[in-house]
């Protein structure tokens, strides 16, 4: 029997996520790509790694590296941008009859249009027309009377649509593993067979929440004629924090009893609800996974101590360079309190001192207090040497792989 492969490779991705899932066998290795990071990730990090994998497999310049699946967890720029650079490069190569770097065999992606309907584009256009370009970049002051989170969701609608359109141009079907519709979790979700022993159990978004959002959207559209569509009330229908959470695909990947939980930017309480809904966790129960990709780059807004008490892992991956304050010291404190002296590793994609420089700048930007002893991750680790011993920093020059098959 051929030796199984099951490993997670974490790619340096600045403030975002970029992950490679290796599975299959050594004779027939298979590969999945989950998220592509923001601008500045594809060319220096992701593309060279894909090229190296093509070389490792003995493929020449005319052979495309098979990419068994490409998954976009949700449409935030720090997850989708690198994927768009990849697919647009592939489209250009196809149009000019040039060799392609990879051959994408399937895409997992819920576009925002899929969830609320094609008038998502109309709403984005209306908000842009009234509030200007800044409203769709999130580059607006907190007191402007505009919901920044909602604006960011709308700003990324075109990117999600572009990925969908690129898939069509490349002849790649979306979501065929789940019947071609939305990727959603429902009661007793059946594991999806991805081939060669890999299964995905969809934990989020949850079907009933997507349906509730669709009903809310339809009700709002009927109650608001086109004449007022451009008003700031338009944002109210999308200001609920469930909107970006609903767009996050959350899956539990499993091979031979080994498990990786991919969480995107979903909220911790929603992840736990999804695990219960799928029958993976009893009400109020716990789950052990080998690797937990921590939600939203370690933002304390997405998780609490209960999350770490109920989902325990051998490896915790925090992807973030300190921009927007992530990963946050408070999150690491919650993890340490929940797991005490348990045996686990914390994987960071950037050195702690670099993360703290960016976190300090973020605090200054928002005029928040910064006392190193109280707020820096560096000080926390110095004060907690047992936690510091668990930290592993990604080396940008060496593939950072968590091997679960050995």
C-alpha positions, 0 to 999 in steps of 0.5 A: 500500500502506497504511503499516504501524504497529509500535510499543511504548508503555510505560505508567508502571506503578510496580513492574509492567509495562503495555505497549501494542502498536500495529500494523496500518495508519494507516487501520486501526490495531490495538491490544494490551495486555500486562499492566496493572500493580499497584494504582495504575496503571489509573486514573491511567495506563492508563485515561486512555491508553485514553480518549485513544486512543479520542478520537484515533481519532474515537470518541465516548463510546458507541463502544468502542475495539477492543482486538484482544488482551489478554495477561496474561504471568502472574498476579503482582499487579504484572501482573494487577491493572490488567487486572482493574480494566479487565475488571471495569469492562467487566463492570459496564458490560455488566451495566448496559447502559452504553457500554464503554471498550474492546471486548476481542476476544481474551485470552491467559492461562494461569491457574494452574488450567490448568497444575496443575488446579482443586485449586490453589484447594484448596491456596491455601485450605489454606495460608491456613487454617493460616498465615493471611492473611499467608501468601497476601500474602507479608507473612511473615518470612524465618525463618517456615518458609514459602516466600514465593515459593510463597505469592505464587504461590498468593495470585494464583491467585484473580486469574488465575481472576477474569480467566478468569471476566471473559472468560467474562462478556464473551463473550471466548474465551481463547487461541483464536489457539493453539487454545484450550488453554495458550499454550506453546512446543514444538519448532519453534513455528509463528508465530501470525498475529495479523493485519495482518502481526503474528506471535507466536512463543511462546517460553515457557512450554515445553510439556515443563516444563509437563508435568513440573510437572503430573506432579510435582503429580499425584504429590504429590497422590496421595502426600498425603491430604487430612488433611495437605494443609494442612501446610507440606509442601503448599508444597514442591510449589510452592516450585520457582522454575520455578513463577512462571517457568512461568506467564510467557508469553514471545512474540517479536512481529514485523512486516516483520522488526522484532522485540520480545521480551516476557519477563514475569518469566521467567528468562533461561536459560529464555528462551534455551532457549525461543528454541532450542526454537522454532528462533529461535536455534541452540544457543548462538547469538545473536538480535537484536531491536529491543526487549527488554522486560527480564525481571522489571523488571531483577532480577539474579536472572533474568538474567546477562551471557550473556543480554545477550550472546546477546540483543542489542537496540537498545532495552532497556525496564526497567519498575520504580520501585525497589520490590523493588530493581528495576531493579538496578544489577547488571543495568545493569552486566551490560548495559554489560559485554556490549554495551560501546560498542554503539549502543542505548537504555535506557528507564526508566519512572521517574527514576533518583533516584526509583528509587534512593530506593526501592532504598535503602529496600528495602535498609534493609528487608532490613538490607542494606548501602547505599553510594551509590557502590557500590549506587546507579544514579545513581553508576553512571551518573555513573561511566559517562557513555557509558551515561548518554547511552543512558538515556531516562526516560519522561515521564508526561505524554507517550506513550512510544512506540518506533516501529519502522515508520518 
